[in-house]
Amino acid sequence: MAVYQRETRVGAPLSEVWDFHSNVSGLQALTPDFLNLRVDSVTGPDGEFDPDVLEVGAAISLSMQPFGVGPRQSWTSVIVEREYGDGTAVFRDTMEDGPFDHWVHTHRFFADGGETIVSDNVEYRLPGGSLGNAASPVAIVGFEPMFRFRHRKTKEQFEG
């Protein structure tokens, strides 16, 4: 299983950074334009459409068309963990349907004084069996610009 990680310090309190990352508008703000993201639907754990907060059981169906090339790629993620505690917070989403054989994205947040450390950890496996496994580490070429953008935009959101 390949793993991608990125961590950034943001000059804002944990509660504010957490709130920003807890809804679909945060996801949209943090997705680079070149991915041409479209959120097709968001369903809460109780079946509610477009919930304010992405709680455990919420499903996000979206599609992307990187650089406007090729067919749109559909993707459905489900929030499987969400905890906010004393100085830490985490939520985890798993891909239920999409272009990867396996995708688990863990978003962690740690309070550090008046700042927050934002950490992303993605465990993934490309399709294609052993060939996909061998090529999985190369996927960093696509992940790095996307996550660098997400972390930079998070900083800009709070630090101006």
N, C-alpha and C positions, 0 to 999 in steps of 0.2 A: 504494500500500500504506500503510495507516495503522499507526502505531507508538504504543505506550503504554510509558512508562518510569517506574520508581519506585526510589528508593535510600534506604537506611536504615543508620545506624551502630548496631551491636549490641555491647554490652559483654561480649564473650566471644571466646575464641580461635577462629581460623579452623577448626581441626580439629573443635571441638565443634559449631559452626554447620553445617559441611559434613556431619557425621555425621547431624545432625537432619534435614537436607534430603534425605538420600540414601535414604530408605525411605518406604514408603507411609504409615506411621504419622505421619510428618512432614506429608505431604500432608493427611491427615485432620485433624490438629490445626490446620492453617492454613486450613482451609476454613470459611467462616462457616456457621453453622447454617441461615441462611435459604435456602441453596442446596440443602439436603436431599441432600447427597452420599451416594452409595452406591458403594462399590468393588465391582464385579461380579467382576473377576478380575485377577490380576497374573501375568504369565508372563515368566520370565527368558529370556535369549537362547538358552539351551540347552533350552528347553521346560519348565524347572522351574517348578512352581506356587509362588506366594508366596515369591519369593527375598528374602533379608534385605536386599540392596542393589540399587538400581535401576541396573544396568549398561547399557552400550550394547546395544541390541537388546531390552531389556525393554519389554513392552507392558502398558499399564494401561487396562483397560476399566472405565468408570464411567458413572454416570448421575446427573443432577441434576433437581430439580423446584423451581425457585426459588419461594419463598414457598408451596410446596405447590399451586401453580396450574398447570393444564394437564397435558399428558402429560409423562412423564419424558423428558429429552433424553439420548440416549446419546452417548458420547464415547470414542474410543480414541486414546491418545497413545503414541508410541514414543520411547524415549530414543535420540537419534542421536549424541550427543557427551557424553563425561564425562571430565574431566581434573582431576587434583589435582597441583599443582606447588608450586614454591617461592613461598609467599606468595599464591598465587592458586588458584582452583578454578572450574570451569564445568561445567554440564550443560545440554543443550538437548533439548527434546522437541518433536515435531511432531504435529499432529493428523492422524491417518490417516482418521478417520471422525468426523463430528460436525457441529455447527450452523454452522461457519464454512467459507467457501470456502478460506481459507488461515489457518493458525495456526502460528507458530513462537515458542516461549517459551524465551528464554535466561536462565538463572539464573547470575549471576556473584557471586563472593565474593573479597574482597581483604583480606588481613591488614594491619592498621595498628596496630602496637604490640601490645597485648593485646586489641585490638578487631577487629571484622570489619565491613567494608562489604558489605551485601547489596544486589544490584542485579538488578532484573527488567526485561527488555526483551521486549515482545510485538509481533511483526509479524502483522497480521491483515487479513482482508478478509471483509466480510459477504457472504452470498449475495444474489443478485438482480441480478447484472450491474452496469450503470452506476448504477442506483438504489442498489444495495448499496454501491458504491464511494463514492457521494455521501454516504450516511448513515454510513459507517464511522467518521468522526471523532466522531460523537455517541455511539458505544459507550462512550466514556470515562465516561459517566454510570453504566454498570454496572460498569466495571472499577475505577473509583476506590474505591468502598466495599470491594470485594473485596480489592484489593491493600493498601489502607490497613489493613484487618483483618489480613491476612497478615503485614505488616511489624510491626504492633503486637504480635501474638501471638508473633512471633519474639523481639522484645525482652523480652516478659514471660517467655518460656521461660527466658531466660538472665539477666535482670536482676531478676526477681522482681516 
